[in-house]
Amino acid sequence: MKSFDRITAVFLVLMAAFFLTMNIVLLRQNGSISALYKIEANRIEQELLKGRQVSAEDYPNIIGIYEYDGSDSFYDSGNEYLIRKIDGTVYRIEYRDTSDDRGRLLIAANIVLAAFTLIILAVLIYIRQRILKPFNELSSMPEQLSKKNLVIPMKEHRSRFFGKFVWGLDMLRQELEHSRKKGLEYARNEKTFLLSLSHDIKTPLAAIKLYSKALSKGIYTSTEKQLSAAESINEKADEIERIVNELSSNLSEDVLDFEVNCSEFYLSEVIDRIKKYYTDKMAVTGTSFCISEYSSCLLRGDADRLEEVLQNIIENAMKYGDGDRISLSFSDEEDCRLITVTNTGCTLPDKELPHIFDSFWRGSNADKQQGSGLGLYICRRLMELMGGSIYAEISSGCMNITAVCPKQV
């Protein structure tokens, strides 16, 4: 803000200097032009003294040259004039006084320049109040979010420049706050679960240790008691196995939240955004990026989530392909539109293909690439929540991943 205020001040100083310089130049020019008629009158006088004929048409600032005819009306004229006595004869030399015209021109120039200055100043004030000031108020928000200060809501702005930006930042703040609460809830549940698990395992484990110690020390002398102790150990082991199976089952459940807002949208809305983003990105990496011709249709689902799915697939194609070519093609099957992302240079073994949509699974070709193994898993979950599906094929050294999107009927 201070830098912009300094720029505004410099602009006003420069305009004031230009104002002053222009007026000085025009005033001097006006004075020099106004004196031209005197110079021309002197030339006329010199020509008449030499006995030559003169004409007012030869002089730009002279209107007429008249000899004295003895009448009093000789001195009556609607124009400005000079009286000169030349070689005994009185002459009336009428001239054009341009000082008034120059004065009006100077006033008009000042008005135009003042109006231009006011317009520019108004634009600068508008930019300051409507753009820079709201943005300055928002500039601290990313820092506050990074410090996990998520309680204070953002102020609403009616500015059409930052309305959506403020709304998006506030949604981000709310989502971060929601994620933090869920994280704390997960941590609390995890602690409770581990305490409960340790307690549940401790009891049968103590019984197993007791029975095994009794057997090792020969406390049970009869075969019947030894068999009973062995059966008790087996029962407690089964109980521990049940607890472990429950633990494995809980760990295999979804740990990610997927929020999908299904509605109607046109396919072209998503593809246009994908094309706009990846055309430039592929140009930088030197990868050929091609989107086949398609007819837009009305789909049922979440446009933002479908864009996320395609982005995940394309990012994987860039990461695990050979960087030669990535393409999007389209086809129809019953009431669905199929979107296939194809990349060259697939090195994934065929036997690993059924696992690529599993959570936290990474192929043997991913050793040198960073990742969590969740990208395609997220794609599958999102497509399922939108009523669609996703599948992959390997053909002629190319990876083909197809998103099946239901049409709006």
Secondary structure as UniProt FT lines:
FT   HELIX           2..34
FT   HELIX           36..49
FT   TURN            50..51
FT   HELIX           56..58
FT   TURN            60..61
FT   STRAND          62..67
FT   HELIX           72..75
FT   STRAND          80..86
FT   TURN            87..88
FT   STRAND          89..95
FT   HELIX           99..127
FT   HELIX           128..132
FT   HELIX           133..138
FT   TURN            139..140
FT   HELIX           141..146
FT   TURN            147..148
FT   TURN            160..162
FT   HELIX           163..216
FT   TURN            217..218
FT   HELIX           223..252
FT   STRAND          263..266
FT   HELIX           267..285
FT   STRAND          288..291
FT   STRAND          298..301
FT   HELIX           303..320
FT   STRAND          325..333
FT   TURN            334..335
FT   STRAND          336..344
FT   HELIX           350..355
FT   TURN            356..357
FT   TURN            359..360
FT   HELIX           364..366
FT   TURN            367..368
FT   HELIX           375..385
FT   TURN            386..387
FT   STRAND          389..395
FT   TURN            396..397
FT   STRAND          398..407
//
